[in-house]
């Protein structure tokens, strides 16, 4: 009897040991993730050299304009809004965002609901007032595969499998590193003679909120699956992902825009921002640019796989600027000069 039980005990102990090793590996991985994101600051080795405008066309080729009536998602329900889009040389539509002041981040109650405590102390989403003093243009949509392929003809071979479908050209471009996004902006700048770049985190969130003060620009009902391409609960499954009509990314513009005519600011694809990732300041700020150095760059808005309880206009994360993941794309900002 004791002999027959011995193999079972050995197997049980081996499985427990493997489980312990797996748990330790997971814990070390999470600790390393936070360490790299918050505690390990390095020089700005991923920064690009200063912009060289010597070869830019002068004057820039003119943009066209398109004025349309849109059905925007607002806290009061769907509202008809007239929006004028600037249309650039590759067919991108951009919204002119005027200067203004807003409250960035989340209040204490929401911050505790949607975000963990920051490893450097305090909540992830510190509420503070921000004033933006300059107008800028922001892409009405995330940069698409078709648009990015004009710059990098080889990128089509690196699309995620779920975008290898009819209509995949009009999905948000993925996977994209922060540096890839910057180089695309440099290419478009040289082509048009206008300074394209990634938006700062403050510019992004200001535009996402579009004058609203709710949790998201359509109100506080984050369970509404008709407003954005987001995941399910924290245990997410493909069936839950598909409740909004799409298991993975959706063609850009598949969901209603915010009151300023910007689409997919919530969900679909994480969007790179300009800033290094760090603790948000509690102080009021004017045209904040983020810290001078860091290890991870900010990304905003969440993706098709994000859990519903995280949704907010302030949603933020930070990732290695050289990291390639199927969940990150971007939209462009263009300076008004």
N, C-alpha and C positions, 0 to 999 in steps of 0.2 A: 504493500500500500504506500509506504513512504517513498519507495523507488518511483512509483507511477506519478507521485505528486511533484517530484524534484524538477522534471522538465517544465512543468507548469510554473513553478516558483521562479525558475531561471528566466523564463520568457516574460513573466510579470515584472521581475526586477529590471530586465533589459528594457521593456517598454516604459517603465517609470523613469529609468535613466535617460532614455531618448526624449521623453516628454520634458524632463528637467532641462536637458541641453537645449531643446527647442525654445522653452520658456526663457532661458537665460539669453539665448541668441536674439530672441525677439526684444527682450528688455534692453540689451546692449544696443541693438539697432535703433530703438526708439530714443535712447539716451544720446546716441551719436547724432541722430537726426536733429534733436533739439540743440545739442552742443554746436553742431555746424551752423545751425540757423541763428543762434543767439549769442553764444559765448565765444565763438572763434572768429575774430575779426582779422581780416587780411587786407593787403593793399588792393586798390581797384584794378587788378590785373585784367579784368574783363572789360574795362572801359575802352572805348574806341578813341583813336587820336582825334584832335579837333577837326571840325568840318572844313574841308577845302572847297571854297566856292569858285575857284578860278575858272573852272570849265563849265559852270552853270550857264544856261541860256539867259540872255538879258535883252529885253524884259522877259519875264516868265510867260509862257503861252497862256492865253486867257482860259479860265474855267467857264463852263456853261452853268445855267441855273435852272432848277426844276421846282416849281411850286405845286404842292399836292395837298389834298385833304386826307388826313390819316385818322384812324380810329385808335386813339391812345388809351392805354390802361392807366387809370388814375385812382386815387382813393375814393372818389365819388362814383366810380364805375367807368364804362367806356365813354370817352368824350371826343367829339370831332374837333380836330386841331389843324390849322393850316400851317404847313412847314415849307420853307424854301431850302432846298438842298443845293450846295455847290457840287458840281460834277467835274472831276479832274480828268486827266488825259487817258487814264486806263479805266474810266467808268465808275470809279469810286464815288459814292455820295458822302458828303461831309456836312455836318451841322456847325454853324457858327455859334460858339458859346460865349456869351457876354460875361464881363467881370461880375463878381458878386461875393456875398458872404453867406456861409452856411455853418451848421454844426456838424462836424465830422465825428464819426465813431458812434457808439451806442450808449444809452444810459445804463446805470448799474444793473437794473433788473434784466434788461435784454442781454447785456454783456455776459451775465452769469448763465443765461439760458443757451446762448449760441456759441460761447467760446470758453475754453479752459483758462485757468489762471496762467498768466505769462511767467515763464521760468525766471525772468529777471525781477519779478515782483509786480503785483497789480494785474488787472484784467487785460485781456487782449485788445479790447476796444475802448480806449479812453476817450470820453466825449470832450471836445474842445472846439472853439470857434476858429474858423479859417477864413481869411479874406484873400480872394484872387483878384489881382489888379489889372490883368491883361486879358484881352479876348484871345480865343484860339479856336481852331476848327478841330472837330473830332469825327472820326469815321462813323457813319450811321450804322454800319455793320462791321462785324469782325472780318478781317482780311480773309478772303476765300482761297481755296486751292487754285482756282483758275487765275486769280490775280497774282498770287505768289509764284505760280509757274512762269509768269512772264519774266520774272527775275531769275529764278532757279529752275531751269528746264528739267533737271534731274530729280527734283523733289517729288514728282509724281510716283517715282519708284519707292518712295519711303512713306507713302500714306498708310495709315492704319488699315487693317483689313476691313473694318466696318465702314470705311469710306470708299471702298472699291465697289461701288454700287452705281446704278444709273442716277445721275444728278449729283454725284460726288464732287464734281467741280465746284458746286455752289455751297459746299459745307465749309465750316471754318478750317483754315489750314492747320494741320497738326502732323507730326509733332514738330515743335519749333522751340529752339533755345532762345534765351534772351538775346544772345549775340546775333542769331539768325534774324530776329525781328529788327534789331538795330541796323543790320546790314541792308535789309530790305528798305528801311527808311532812308538810308544813305543813297541807295540806288534810285529811289523815287525822287529824292531831293535833287540829285544831279540831272535827272531826266526832265524835271519841271522847273528847276530854279527856285523852288520854295523849300523851306526847312521843315521836313517831316521828321518826326521823332515819336518815341513812346510818350504817352501822357504821364505826368506825375501821379502819384497815388491820390493827392488832393484833387487834381483836375478830373481824374477818373470818377471819384466818388461824388464830386459836385455835379458832374454831368449825369451820373446814374440817378441821383436823387431828383434831379430836374425840378427843384423847388419844393419837393415834398419832405415831410419830416417823419413819415411812418417807417415801419421796419423795412418795407420794400416800396417801390414807387406806385404799386397798385393798392397799397393799404397794409393791413397787418395779417391778412389771411394767407399764410405761407403754404397752406395745404391745397390751395387752388392750383390744380395741375394744368389749367388752360393758359397760364400767363408766362411760363418759362419752362425750358427743357432742363429739369432737375431730376435727381434720383428719388428713391423712396425713403424709408426710415433708416435708422442707423445700421440695420442688418441687410439693407438693400439687396435686391435680386433683379434679374433681368425682367421678370414679370412686373415688378414695381417700376423699374426704369421706363417701361413701355406704357405706363398709365397715362403719360402725357402725349402719347402718339409716336414716340421715338425711343428705341432701346439705347441708341448711342447719340452721336451728334445729329442735329437736324440741319437742313439747308438754312442759311442765314435768313432772318426775316420771317421764320415760320410762326413766330409768336408776336403778339401785339407790342408796339413800341411804347416807350415811356412818354411823358407829356412833351418832351423836346424832340421827339421823332427819332430816338436812338433805339436800336433793336438789340435784343439778346444781351443786355447789360447784366442780366442775371442768368446764370446757367449756360448751357451749350458747351462753352470752352472757357477754361481759365484764361485770363488775359494778362500778359506781362505789363508791368508799369515800369517807369524809369527808376524809381527809388531803390536804394538798398533797404532791406528789411530790418526793422528794429522796433523797440518799444515806442508806441505813440506818445508824444509829449502831452502833458496836461495844460500847457500854456497856449494862449491864443497865438496864431501864426499868420504871417503874410507870405503868400507864394511859397509855401514850404517845398523843399527839394529832397528831404530825407537826409540821412547821415552821409558824410563824405566817403566813408569806406564801409565795408561789410563783407559778408560771405554770400548771402542769399539776396535775391531780388524779389520785390513784391509782385505777387500776382493777385488779381481781383476777380470777383464775380461768381466764382464757382463753376462747376461743369455739369455735364449730363449725369455724372455718377455721384454728385454730392448729396448728402443726406438732407432731408427737408428741414430738420430742426436747425441747420446752420444758416439758412437763407436770411440775408439782410443786404441792404445796400452798402453796408460797411464791410462785408465779408472780405477777409484778406488772408493771405498765406505768404510764405517765402520759400523760394527754391534756388538751388544752385544755378547760376546763370548759364552754365554749360550743360545742364541736365536736359535730356531729351525724354519727354513723356507724352503719351497720346492724349493727354488732357489739357495741354497748354497751347494756346494760340495768341493772337493779339489784335488790336485795332490801332490805327494810326492817329496821331495828333499832328496838326500842321500849324505853325506859328503864323500870326497875322503880322506882316511887316510893312 
